[in-house]
């Protein structure tokens, strides 16, 4: 939503902590070549790391991911 890859994780963590029931996170092998939303797209390996950290946030507020 912010259009910047560096904001994806903090916004997702905040949404998860606030009780969001779902997240839409853009993932692309080559964000610089994406036809849309490249600047806010995570590479697959970064996505895996973000999901791992988001699981901890969800668990801290009594939810699961």
C-alpha positions in Angstrom: 0.0 0.0 0.0 2.9 2.3 0.6 4.7 1.6 -2.6 8.1 1.1 -1.0 9.5 -2.3 -0.3 11.0 -1.1 3.0 7.5 -0.4 4.4 6.0 -3.8 3.6 7.2 -5.6 6.7 6.4 -2.9 9.2 2.9 -2.3 7.7 2.2 -6.0 7.7 3.4 -6.4 11.3 1.2 -3.5 12.4 -1.8 -4.9 10.5 -1.3 -8.3 12.0 -0.9 -6.9 15.6 -4.1 -4.9 15.0 -6.0 -8.0 14.1 -6.1 -8.1 10.3 -7.5 -11.4 9.0 -5.5 -11.2 5.8 -2.5 -9.6 4.2 -1.7 -9.1 0.5 2.0 -9.0 -0.1 3.4 -8.7 -3.6 6.2 -11.1 -4.4 8.2 -11.2 -7.7 11.4 -12.9 -8.8 12.6 -9.6 -10.4 10.8 -6.7 -8.9 12.6 -4.2 -11.1 11.0 -5.9 -14.2 7.5 -6.3 -12.7 4.8 -4.8 -14.9 3.1 -3.4 -11.8 4.0 -2.8 -8.1 7.6 -3.6 -8.5 8.8 -1.0 -6.0 6.7 -2.7 -3.3 7.4 -6.3 -4.3 9.5 -8.6 -2.2 11.8 -11.2 -3.7 10.7 -14.8 -2.7 13.6 -15.2 -0.3 12.7 -12.0 1.5 9.1 -13.0 1.6 10.0 -16.2 3.5 12.0 -14.2 6.1 9.1 -11.7 6.5 6.6 -14.4 7.0 8.8 -16.0 9.7 8.9 -12.7 11.6 5.2 -12.0 11.1 4.4 -15.4 12.7 6.1 -14.2 15.9 4.0 -11.0 15.8 0.8 -13.0 15.3 1.7 -15.4 18.2 2.5 -12.5 20.5 -1.1 -11.2 20.1 -2.7 -14.7 20.4 -3.2 -15.3 16.6 -1.7 -17.6 14.1 -0.4 -17.1 10.6 
